[in-house]
Amino acid sequence: MLEQIHAHCCPSCCSAESQTPAQLEVSRRSFLAAGGVLMGGLSYAAFQGALQAADDAAPVDMPAPRKPLIVKPVLVWDNPQRREKTSWRGWGEVHTPEEAAEEVARIKGELNALKQRADYPVEFMEVTTANVVDQLKDNPDMAQCDVILYYGAGGSINGVQNFGKDVIIFQRWKSGPVYLQYEIVSPRFLRQHTDFEKVPGITHNDVVTDKLEEVEWRLRALCGLKNTLNSKIVTIGGASSWAQPAGVVPDKVKQRWNFEYHDVDYDKMGKLIADARKDEKAMARATKRAEAHLKIPGTKLEVPMEWFVSSFLLDDIFRLLMKEVGTNLITVNSCMGAIMRSDTTACYTLTTLNDDGYLAWCESDFVVIPSGVLLGNICGKPVFFCNPTYPSNGVITISHCTAPRKMDGKSYDPVRIVTHYESDYGAAPWIQAPIGTELTCILSSFTTDRRVGFKGAVVDVPFRKICRTQFDVRYSFPDDLLANNLIGFHWAVAYGDYRREVGYALRRVGVQWDNLDEVPTKAMS
């Protein structure tokens, strides 16, 4: 049975109190069946100490940094011995211990430079040299790394797929001594002497020739994937999905991404908020933080101050809930439910959390949340969780009543702080994105096994009578292509172009990726 659809962007945004006990029990059973953990024993007293100890004008906690990707470089090279009147060496220029040592030094220098410029955390292990793959099987680094970066100067490459790691194969043509794999990586390894790719988990897209920047973006993708898989997430009101049968999507997401849901039910959330509002110290902290925030250039308040202050009280509670679980992720189901007891909406609270590096969204829509978590972990920037409209004349509007201000990860976009649109209550941001800003837009299927993406550009930031933050986004392909590929509902959007990284990561979890800018045959169907 589908959830009731209301005249809002969120089909379940009615308060929890309006649901029948039977509906609440179905939601609870579905949540537990999807592997959810009910956060029992929560009390405001447990949080009070952290609030008392915190700097009055500072956030009570900050998110942990992304975990670094651990990369193991391996140089495979041949050491042929001259024999008379027969072929005794293969292609390539790394055939002696001296040439191998020179190549190791070159590799180290290149990887050190890559690490210095990388905008994601990455660690490179020592370069290991080998003549055959079997020499690697007892090397402890092979078990500890996330990725094997395999330099194919020699012929022994088959077997690298058996370590259970992601593999990138690098070969030289013009960037140094030519490698043997430049000749044979496709017929001998990828295709295994057939006409089709045969190696599970490794394709031609994992082969890089000469260009270290091509390695760099692949590592960025894999860093994002590492930080997304096995994520814990606080789900206030449970894990849900937009207009889908209860529990089905969260269960599929758990199976594919191994997410771990930690729920705070509405009654506990309401009591936490009520107790915090009675705490003079907590309210004084929220007031100081709100006043400091209003001093950020480009910040204009257009709602009662008490609603804005309440956003920062809620911000502290959300941070402490995430700290309790040990995560940077939070989502709010039925946003108009228990959260309203804070005398505001969650809209601007989610803005401040995203700006500080958390990934925090409303609606608990796990159709799109994995896309948002992956995109955020790839780019290291906040992600706009938003509603699309309908494409027309090369432009589509995306909007929501919450949005990050620091979508470039560094500076605040100007904002007018207004009410949440449908309720005309609380504090919500109208973000002024710079015109021309490049965007990555990701659409997610209700079935959870397909993503569609494209590169857009902001052409206007209007103030229509819809969700408050509004970007008119131009795309570079026919309207029909986008209209025919509107899947799911909510989108995940970030500043910058990360289409390659998203597609590269999604392949590894069995999700189809269709980049509309490349007009793939599958996407036209």
C-alpha positions in Angstrom: 0.0 0.0 0.0 1.4 3.4 -1.0 1.8 6.2 1.5 -0.9 8.8 1.2 0.1 11.7 -1.1 -0.5 15.2 0.1 -0.3 18.5 -1.6 3.3 19.1 -0.6 6.7 18.3 -1.9 6.9 15.7 0.9 4.1 13.0 0.7 4.5 12.2 4.4 5.0 15.7 5.8 1.9 15.6 8.0 2.7 15.4 11.7 3.4 12.0 13.2 0.5 12.6 15.6 -2.0 12.5 12.7 -0.9 8.9 11.9 -3.0 6.1 13.4 -1.3 3.7 15.8 -1.5 1.0 13.2 0.3 3.2 10.6 3.0 4.0 13.2 3.4 0.3 14.0 3.7 -0.6 10.3 6.4 2.1 9.9 8.2 0.9 13.0 8.2 -2.8 11.8 9.3 -1.8 8.3 12.2 0.3 9.8 13.4 -2.6 12.0 13.0 -5.1 9.1 15.3 -2.8 7.1 18.0 -3.2 9.8 17.2 -0.1 11.7 18.4 0.5 15.3 16.1 2.4 17.7 18.2 4.8 19.7 16.9 4.0 23.2 17.9 5.6 26.4 18.2 9.1 25.0 17.7 11.9 27.5 18.4 15.6 27.5 20.5 15.1 30.7 23.0 13.1 28.7 23.5 16.0 26.3 23.5 18.8 28.9 27.1 18.3 29.9 28.3 18.7 26.3 26.3 21.9 26.0 27.6 23.3 29.3 31.2 22.6 28.2 30.9 24.1 24.7 32.0 27.6 23.7 28.8 29.6 23.8 29.3 31.0 20.3 30.6 27.8 18.6 28.9 24.6 17.4 28.8 21.9 20.0 30.5 19.4 17.6 32.0 19.3 14.1 32.0 16.4 11.6 34.8 14.0 11.3 36.9 14.3 8.1 36.6 11.8 5.3 38.6 8.6 5.7 41.6 8.5 3.4 41.8 6.2 0.5 44.8 3.8 0.9 46.5 3.1 -2.4 49.1 0.4 -3.1 51.4 1.1 -6.1 52.9 -1.9 -7.7 55.4 -1.9 -10.6 55.5 -5.1 -12.5 58.5 -5.4 -14.8 60.3 -8.1 -16.8 63.9 -9.1 -16.2 64.7 -11.0 -19.5 68.0 -12.6 -20.2 69.6 -12.5 -23.6 69.4 -15.7 -25.7 70.9 -16.2 -29.1 68.8 -16.5 -32.2 65.4 -16.3 -30.5 63.0 -13.6 -29.1 64.1 -13.1 -25.6 62.4 -9.9 -24.5 58.9 -8.3 -24.9 58.1 -4.7 -25.7 59.1 -2.0 -23.2 61.9 -0.1 -21.6 62.0 -1.4 -18.1 64.0 -4.6 -18.3 66.8 -4.3 -15.7 67.0 -3.7 -12.0 68.5 -0.2 -12.7 65.7 0.7 -15.0 63.1 -0.6 -12.5 64.7 1.6 -9.7 64.6 4.6 -12.0 60.9 3.9 -12.7 60.1 3.5 -8.9 61.7 6.9 -8.3 59.6 8.4 -11.1 56.4 6.8 -9.7 57.1 8.1 -6.2 57.6 11.7 -7.4 54.4 11.6 -9.5 52.3 10.2 -6.6 53.7 12.7 -4.1 52.7 15.5 -6.5 49.2 14.0 -6.9 48.7 13.7 -3.1 49.7 17.4 -2.7 47.1 18.7 -5.1 44.3 16.2 -4.3 41.1 17.7 -2.9 40.3 14.4 -1.1 42.2 12.4 1.5 44.6 9.8 0.0 47.6 7.9 1.2 50.1 6.1 -1.0 51.9 3.0 0.4 55.5 2.2 -0.6 56.0 1.1 -4.2 56.5 -2.6 -4.5 58.2 -4.2 -7.5 57.5 -7.6 -8.9 58.2 -9.8 -11.9 55.1 -12.0 -11.4 51.8 -11.4 -9.6 52.4 -14.4 -7.3 55.3 -12.4 -5.6 52.6 -10.1 -4.1 50.4 -12.7 -2.3 52.3 -12.6 1.0 52.8 -8.8 1.0 50.7 -7.4 3.9 50.0 -4.2 2.1 47.8 -6.0 -0.3 45.3 -6.8 2.5 45.5 -3.4 4.0 45.0 -1.2 0.9 41.8 -0.1 -0.7 43.1 0.2 -4.3 45.9 -1.4 -6.2 47.5 1.0 -8.7 49.2 -1.4 -11.0 52.0 -0.1 -13.3 52.2 -2.5 -16.2 55.7 -2.2 -17.5 56.0 -6.0 -17.8 53.8 -8.9 -18.8 52.7 -10.4 -15.5 49.4 -8.8 -14.8 46.8 -11.6 -14.8 45.9 -12.4 -11.2 45.8 -8.9 -9.8 42.0 -9.2 -10.0 42.1 -12.0 -7.3 43.1 -9.7 -4.4 39.6 -8.5 -3.8 40.6 -4.9 -4.3 39.7 -2.1 -6.7 42.4 -2.0 -9.5 43.6 0.8 -11.7 46.1 -0.2 -14.4 48.6 2.6 -15.4 50.7 2.3 -18.5 53.1 4.6 -20.3 53.2 5.5 -23.9 54.8 9.0 -23.9 55.1 9.9 -20.2 58.3 7.8 -19.7 59.7 4.5 -20.6 57.1 2.7 -22.8 55.3 -0.2 -21.0 54.5 -3.7 -22.4 50.9 -3.4 -21.3 50.4 -0.6 -23.7 50.4 -3.3 -26.3 48.7 -6.2 -24.6 46.4 -5.0 -21.7 43.3 -5.5 -23.8 43.8 -8.8 -25.7 45.7 -10.7 -23.1 44.3 -9.3 -19.8 40.9 -7.6 -20.2 39.7 -9.9 -23.0 41.6 -13.0 -21.9 42.2 -13.9 -25.6 38.6 -13.5 -26.6 36.6 -10.7 -28.2 34.9 -9.6 -24.9 36.0 -8.2 -21.6 36.2 -11.2 -19.2 37.8 -10.0 -16.0 35.2 -9.6 -13.2 35.2 -6.0 -11.8 37.9 -4.6 -14.2 37.1 -3.0 -17.5 38.8 -0.7 -20.0 37.6 2.2 -17.9 40.1 1.1 -15.3 43.1 1.5 -17.7 44.9 4.8 -17.8 47.6 5.8 -20.3 50.1 8.5 -19.4 47.8 11.0 -17.8 48.0 11.2 -14.0 45.0 13.4 -13.9 43.0 10.4 -15.1 44.2 8.4 -12.1 43.4 11.4 -9.9 39.7 11.6 -10.6 39.3 7.8 -10.4 40.9 7.9 -6.9 38.5 10.7 -6.0 35.6 8.5 -7.0 36.9 5.5 -5.0 37.5 7.7 -2.0 33.9 8.9 -2.2 32.7 5.3 -2.5 34.8 4.1 0.5 33.3 6.9 2.7 29.8 6.0 1.5 29.6 2.2 1.9 28.8 1.0 5.5 27.6 4.5 6.6 25.7 5.1 9.8 22.9 7.6 9.6 20.5 9.2 12.2 17.0 8.8 10.9 14.6 11.0 12.9 11.3 9.3 12.5 12.7 6.3 10.6 14.1 5.5 7.2 11.6 6.2 4.5 11.2 7.0 0.8 9.1 9.3 -1.3 5.6 7.8 -2.0 6.9 4.2 -2.0 5.7 1.2 0.1 7.0 1.4 3.6 10.4 -0.3 4.2 11.0 -1.5 0.7 13.5 1.2 -0.4 15.4 1.4 2.9 15.8 -2.4 2.8 17.2 -2.3 -0.8 19.6 0.5 0.2 20.8 -1.5 3.2 21.5 -4.5 1.0 23.4 -2.5 -1.7 25.2 0.2 0.4 25.2 -1.5 3.8 23.8 1.6 5.5 23.0 1.4 9.2 19.9 3.3 10.3 19.8 4.8 13.9 16.3 6.1 14.7 15.1 8.7 17.1 11.3 8.3 17.3 9.0 11.3 17.3 8.1 11.2 21.0 11.8 11.1 22.1 12.7 13.9 19.7 9.8 16.0 21.0 10.9 15.5 24.6 14.6 16.3 23.7 13.4 19.6 22.1 11.1 20.5 25.0 13.8 19.9 27.6 16.3 21.9 25.7 13.9 24.8 25.4 13.6 24.8 29.3 17.4 25.0 29.6 18.5 28.7 29.9 22.1 27.9 29.1 21.1 26.1 25.9 18.8 28.9 24.8 21.5 31.5 25.5 24.0 29.5 23.4 21.5 29.3 20.5 20.9 33.1 20.7 24.6 33.9 20.6 25.1 31.5 17.7 22.2 33.0 15.8 23.5 36.6 16.4 27.0 35.6 15.2 25.5 34.0 12.1 23.6 37.1 11.2 27.0 38.9 11.0 28.1 36.8 8.0 28.1 39.1 5.0 25.1 38.6 2.7 22.8 37.3 5.5 19.4 38.9 5.8 16.8 37.9 8.4 13.1 38.3 7.4 11.4 36.1 10.1 11.0 36.6 13.9 14.3 36.2 15.7 12.9 33.6 18.1 12.2 31.2 15.1 15.8 31.8 13.9 17.3 31.2 17.4 15.3 27.9 17.6 17.1 26.7 14.5 20.4 26.8 16.3 19.0 25.1 19.4 17.9 22.3 17.0 21.3 22.4 15.3 23.0 21.6 18.7 20.6 18.6 19.3 21.2 17.2 15.8 25.0 17.4 16.2 24.8 15.6 19.5 22.6 12.9 18.1 25.2 12.3 15.3 28.0 12.4 17.8 26.2 9.7 19.9 26.1 7.4 16.8 29.5 8.4 15.4 28.3 9.7 12.1 28.2 12.8 9.9 24.8 11.9 8.4 21.3 12.8 9.5 17.8 13.0 7.9 14.4 14.1 9.2 11.3 12.2 8.3 7.9 13.9 8.5 9.5 17.3 8.9 6.3 19.0 10.1 6.0 16.5 13.0 7.9 16.6 16.2 10.4 19.1 14.9 7.7 21.8 15.0 7.8 21.5 18.8 11.1 23.5 18.5 9.0 26.5 17.5 10.7 26.5 14.1 11.2 24.2 11.1 14.3 22.1 10.4 15.1 24.0 7.2 17.7 26.4 8.3 19.2 23.9 10.8 19.9 21.6 7.9 21.6 24.5 6.1 24.0 25.2 9.0 24.8 21.5 9.4 25.6 21.1 5.6 27.7 24.3 5.6 29.9 22.8 8.4 30.5 19.6 6.5 27.7 17.3 7.7 25.3 15.6 5.1 21.9 16.5 6.5 18.6 16.4 4.6 14.9 16.5 5.2 12.2 13.9 4.2 14.3 10.7 4.9 14.0 9.8 1.2 16.3 6.8 0.7 15.6 6.7 -3.0 18.0 9.6 -3.3 20.0 9.8 0.0 22.7 7.3 -1.2 23.3 9.5 -4.3 23.6 12.5 -2.0 26.0 10.7 0.4 28.1 9.5 -2.5 28.2 12.8 -4.3 29.1 14.6 -1.1 31.9 12.2 -0.3 33.3 12.5 -3.8 33.4 16.3 -4.0 33.9 17.1 -0.3 31.2 19.8 -0.6 27.6 20.2 0.6 24.9 18.7 -1.5 21.5 20.3 -2.4 18.7 17.8 -1.8 15.9 19.3 -4.0 12.7 18.9 -5.9 12.8 19.0 -9.7 10.0 20.5 -11.9 9.5 19.8 -15.6 12.0 20.6 -18.4 11.1 23.3 -20.9 13.1 25.3 -23.4 16.4 23.9 -22.1 15.8 24.9 -18.5 14.4 23.1 -15.4 13.8 24.6 -12.0 15.0 22.8 -8.9 14.0 24.0 -5.4 13.7 23.2 -1.8 13.1 25.0 1.5 16.5 24.0 2.8 19.8 24.3 0.9 23.4 24.7 1.9 25.0 28.2 1.6 28.6 27.0 1.3 28.0 24.8 -1.8 31.5 25.5 -3.1 32.8 24.2 0.2 34.5 27.5 1.1 32.4 30.6 1.0 28.9 31.6 1.9 26.4 32.4 -0.8 24.1 35.4 0.0 20.8 34.4 1.7 17.5 35.8 2.7 16.1 33.9 5.7 12.3 33.5 5.1 9.6 31.1 6.2 9.2 27.5 5.1 6.8 27.9 2.1 4.0 25.5 2.7 3.6 26.3 6.4 4.7 30.0 6.2 6.5 29.3 9.4 10.0 28.8 10.8 13.2 29.8 9.2 14.3 28.7 5.7 17.0 29.9 3.3 16.5 31.6 -0.1 20.1 31.0 -1.4 21.5 33.3 -4.1 23.7 31.0 -6.2 26.1 32.8 -8.5 24.7 32.9 -12.1 26.7 30.6 -14.3 27.6 28.2 -11.5 28.3 24.7 -12.9 26.2 21.9 -11.3 26.2 18.1 -11.2 22.6 16.8 -11.1 21.8 13.2 -10.1 18.4 11.6 -10.5 17.7 8.3 -8.7 15.2 5.6 -9.6 12.6 4.3 -7.3 13.9 0.8 -8.0 17.3 2.1 -6.6 19.3 0.4 -9.4 19.7 3.3 -11.8 21.0 6.8 -11.7 20.8 9.5 -14.4 23.0 12.5 -14.4 23.9 15.6 -16.4 25.9 18.9 -16.1 23.8 22.0 -15.7 24.4 25.7 -15.1 22.5 28.2 -12.9 20.8 30.8 -15.1 18.4 32.4 -12.5 17.6 32.3 -8.8 13.9 33.5 -8.8 11.5 33.8 -5.9 8.4 32.1 -7.1 5.7 30.9 -4.7 7.3 27.4 -4.4 10.0 26.0 -2.1 12.3 28.9 -1.1 15.7 28.2 -2.7 15.2 28.0 -6.4 17.7 27.5 -9.2 16.7 27.7 -12.9 19.2 25.2 -14.4 20.1 25.1 -18.1 21.2 21.9 -19.8 22.7 21.2 -23.2 20.5 18.5 -24.7 16.9 18.2 -26.0 14.0 18.6 -23.5 12.7 15.2 -24.6 15.8 13.4 -23.4 15.4 14.8 -19.9 11.6 14.3 -19.8 12.0 10.7 -20.9 14.5 10.1 -18.2 12.8 11.7 -15.2 13.1 8.9 -12.7 12.3 8.9 -9.0 11.6 12.3 -7.6 14.2 14.2 -5.4 17.6 15.1 -6.9 21.1 15.4 -5.4 22.9 18.4 -6.8 26.4 19.8 -6.1 28.6 22.6 -7.4 31.1 21.4 -10.0 31.3 18.6 -12.5 31.6 15.1 -11.0 29.8 13.0 -13.6 32.8 10.8 -14.3 33.5 10.1 -10.6 29.8 9.3 -9.9 29.5 6.8 -12.8 32.9 5.2 -11.9 31.8 4.6 -8.3 28.3 3.4 -9.2 29.6 0.7 -11.4 31.2 -1.0 -8.4 27.8 -1.3 -6.5 25.9 -2.6 -9.6 24.0 0.6 -10.3 23.4 1.7 -13.9 24.7 5.2 -14.7 23.4 7.2 -17.7 25.1 10.5 -18.4 22.6 12.5 -20.5 25.3 14.7 -21.8 26.7 11.7 -23.7 23.2 10.8 -24.9 23.7 7.0 -24.3 21.6 4.6 -26.3 20.0 3.2 -23.1 18.9 6.6 -21.9 17.1 7.3 -25.2 14.8 4.3 -24.8 
